[in-house]
């Protein structure tokens, strides 16, 4: 099963076997591996910005 929720699953409580996260886990019982570098872009329609003025 793939869970795309924003909260972090508790892998030590067997809420999942593998997690892909944007933050390094702090639990010393978890093994973390860096997968890739990523870029983040934020995009919005001009009409959305015009409505926010």
C-alpha positions as CSV (number, residue, x, y, z in Angstrom):
1,X,0.0,0.0,0.0
2,X,1.2,3.5,-0.8
3,X,0.2,6.2,1.8
4,X,0.6,9.8,0.7
5,X,-0.4,11.4,3.9
6,X,1.5,14.4,5.3
7,X,1.9,13.0,8.8
8,X,4.9,10.8,9.4
9,X,4.2,7.1,9.8
10,X,5.7,5.4,12.8
11,X,7.8,2.7,11.2
12,X,8.9,1.3,14.6
13,X,5.2,0.6,15.3
14,X,4.9,-1.3,12.0
15,X,2.7,1.5,10.4
16,X,4.8,0.9,7.3
17,X,8.0,-0.9,6.1
18,X,9.5,1.8,4.0
19,X,9.0,5.6,4.1
20,X,10.1,8.3,1.6
21,X,10.4,11.5,3.6
22,X,11.5,15.0,3.0
23,X,13.1,15.1,6.5
24,X,15.7,12.9,8.1
25,X,14.2,10.6,10.8
26,X,15.3,11.2,14.4
27,X,14.6,7.7,15.6
28,X,17.9,5.9,16.1
29,X,16.3,2.6,15.3
30,X,15.6,3.6,11.7
31,X,18.1,3.4,8.8
32,X,18.1,6.4,6.5
33,X,19.5,6.5,3.0
34,X,19.8,9.6,0.8
35,X,18.0,8.8,-2.5
36,X,18.4,12.0,-4.6
37,X,18.6,15.7,-4.6
38,X,15.4,17.5,-5.6
39,X,14.3,21.0,-6.6
40,X,11.1,22.5,-5.4
41,X,9.1,25.0,-7.4
42,X,5.9,26.9,-6.4
43,X,3.5,27.9,-9.2
44,X,0.3,29.8,-9.2
45,X,-2.1,31.2,-11.8
46,X,-2.0,35.0,-12.4
47,X,-5.7,35.1,-11.7
48,X,-5.2,33.6,-8.3
49,X,-2.7,36.3,-7.4
50,X,-5.0,39.0,-8.7
51,X,-7.8,37.8,-6.4
52,X,-5.5,37.9,-3.4
53,X,-4.8,41.7,-3.7
